[in-house]
């Protein structure tokens, strides 16, 4: 049976060291650079006409823009549009990496905890910086909900602090685990097909069953690839909204 | 096990062990998605690619999209405004036309009224003049009739006196002066 973990292996293409840091160009790096080039290339190419009546490509670019802009406006209101490029970059980056991963044989960058944790940490730090820059110590109001009886307030504050600090963990692990589990499952079902076909006699007749399962799972994984990018961006919006309006 | 025996003795065998040993070591390695050995290069290239993506998106790509969308929204708004303005102008023109029509109508009726009044006044004046003339002529005619009547009555008296003198002369043979005869006549008949 093929190893379902093999697809997640990092391949080191060109060894590189920058300022003493191991910056080897790996398959992960290749896909991240490719995603960046694809996104920027598509957006800039599709908007080159700047047509009043959009072409097909331009209307796709505009739809993505409006989709993320709607998400930002819903979560943060018009003042949140200042952070629109940040949310857009996060959404489109994760979305394209997830979708590239859906192509058979391609590497999925978001199945590595380092990447999702770094993105979640970036959001977390951004929220802290904006929160303290905008509200000063008023940002601590985030941990003190209104209308809580003073007796149980310390407990509630403790819970709020813990839930705030655990945000980057849940934020990163959600994306990482979903992508990882999906790809392992697909590979395992694919492996079943090979195993059954390789086996003698009647068992080979059962091979179509895991193919059906793998097909259905592929559709589900496309949904998950979009949904996890959406959820990650949506949570980013909500966390940023906390930074803008700490008092609930 | 055969590999360990032949190690170093033969070049092709040595190559095969060289490929095989890292492969076995790969299986012993940590789960790749969590392997800290690859964290640094991933983070380095993530920072580089995501940083570039964010900067170019926020400086170049997204402003282009928003420009086009805003320009379209402005254009639609402008067209709507223009349509609204034209509609207002049309309404204004229509109102002006209706007002002019109403004015013309009321003008026409006032002119007709005035004309009618003038005509009525003229007719009344003419009528009054004619009536005056008629009444003047009537008065004159009455005066003439009265004069004629008086004259005639005077003539009757003279004739009566003359006749009375002639009758007296014939019957009595006496002559009576005309004055006497006249005085004998009823005094009121002399008027």
HADDOCK unambig.tbl for C-alpha pairs under 7 A between the chains (distance, minus, plus):
assign (segid A and resid 8 and name CA) (segid B and resid 32 and name CA) 6.09 0.50 0.50
assign (segid A and resid 8 and name CA) (segid B and resid 33 and name CA) 6.34 0.50 0.50
assign (segid A and resid 9 and name CA) (segid B and resid 32 and name CA) 5.46 0.50 0.50
assign (segid A and resid 10 and name CA) (segid B and resid 32 and name CA) 6.99 0.50 0.50
assign (segid A and resid 21 and name CA) (segid B and resid 40 and name CA) 6.85 0.50 0.50
assign (segid A and resid 22 and name CA) (segid B and resid 40 and name CA) 5.73 0.50 0.50
assign (segid A and resid 22 and name CA) (segid B and resid 41 and name CA) 5.56 0.50 0.50
assign (segid A and resid 23 and name CA) (segid B and resid 40 and name CA) 6.53 0.50 0.50
assign (segid A and resid 23 and name CA) (segid B and resid 41 and name CA) 4.26 0.50 0.50
assign (segid A and resid 23 and name CA) (segid B and resid 44 and name CA) 5.91 0.50 0.50
assign (segid A and resid 24 and name CA) (segid B and resid 41 and name CA) 5.38 0.50 0.50
assign (segid A and resid 25 and name CA) (segid B and resid 41 and name CA) 6.98 0.50 0.50
assign (segid A and resid 28 and name CA) (segid B and resid 42 and name CA) 6.51 0.50 0.50
assign (segid A and resid 29 and name CA) (segid B and resid 42 and name CA) 6.34 0.50 0.50
assign (segid A and resid 29 and name CA) (segid B and resid 45 and name CA) 5.35 0.50 0.50
assign (segid A and resid 32 and name CA) (segid B and resid 46 and name CA) 6.70 0.50 0.50
assign (segid A and resid 32 and name CA) (segid B and resid 49 and name CA) 6.21 0.50 0.50
assign (segid A and resid 33 and name CA) (segid B and resid 49 and name CA) 5.55 0.50 0.50
assign (segid A and resid 36 and name CA) (segid B and resid 49 and name CA) 6.19 0.50 0.50
assign (segid A and resid 36 and name CA) (segid B and resid 53 and name CA) 5.71 0.50 0.50
assign (segid A and resid 40 and name CA) (segid B and resid 61 and name CA) 6.91 0.50 0.50
assign (segid A and resid 43 and name CA) (segid B and resid 61 and name CA) 6.19 0.50 0.50
assign (segid A and resid 44 and name CA) (segid B and resid 61 and name CA) 5.77 0.50 0.50
assign (segid A and resid 47 and name CA) (segid B and resid 64 and name CA) 6.98 0.50 0.50
assign (segid A and resid 47 and name CA) (segid B and resid 65 and name CA) 6.69 0.50 0.50
assign (segid A and resid 50 and name CA) (segid B and resid 68 and name CA) 5.85 0.50 0.50
assign (segid A and resid 52 and name CA) (segid B and resid 68 and name CA) 6.90 0.50 0.50
assign (segid A and resid 52 and name CA) (segid B and resid 72 and name CA) 5.83 0.50 0.50
assign (segid A and resid 62 and name CA) (segid B and resid 65 and name CA) 6.44 0.50 0.50
assign (segid A and resid 85 and name CA) (segid B and resid 54 and name CA) 6.92 0.50 0.50
assign (segid A and resid 85 and name CA) (segid B and resid 57 and name CA) 6.65 0.50 0.50
assign (segid A and resid 85 and name CA) (segid B and resid 58 and name CA) 5.27 0.50 0.50
assign (segid A and resid 86 and name CA) (segid B and resid 54 and name CA) 6.57 0.50 0.50
assign (segid A and resid 89 and name CA) (segid B and resid 53 and name CA) 6.73 0.50 0.50
assign (segid A and resid 89 and name CA) (segid B and resid 54 and name CA) 5.62 0.50 0.50
assign (segid A and resid 111 and name CA) (segid B and resid 33 and name CA) 6.28 0.50 0.50
assign (segid A and resid 112 and name CA) (segid B and resid 33 and name CA) 4.30 0.50 0.50
assign (segid A and resid 112 and name CA) (segid B and resid 34 and name CA) 6.58 0.50 0.50
assign (segid A and resid 113 and name CA) (segid B and resid 33 and name CA) 6.04 0.50 0.50
assign (segid A and resid 113 and name CA) (segid B and resid 34 and name CA) 6.08 0.50 0.50
assign (segid A and resid 114 and name CA) (segid B and resid 39 and name CA) 5.78 0.50 0.50
assign (segid A and resid 114 and name CA) (segid B and resid 43 and name CA) 6.87 0.50 0.50
assign (segid A and resid 115 and name CA) (segid B and resid 42 and name CA) 6.76 0.50 0.50
assign (segid A and resid 115 and name CA) (segid B and resid 43 and name CA) 6.52 0.50 0.50
assign (segid A and resid 115 and name CA) (segid B and resid 46 and name CA) 6.94 0.50 0.50
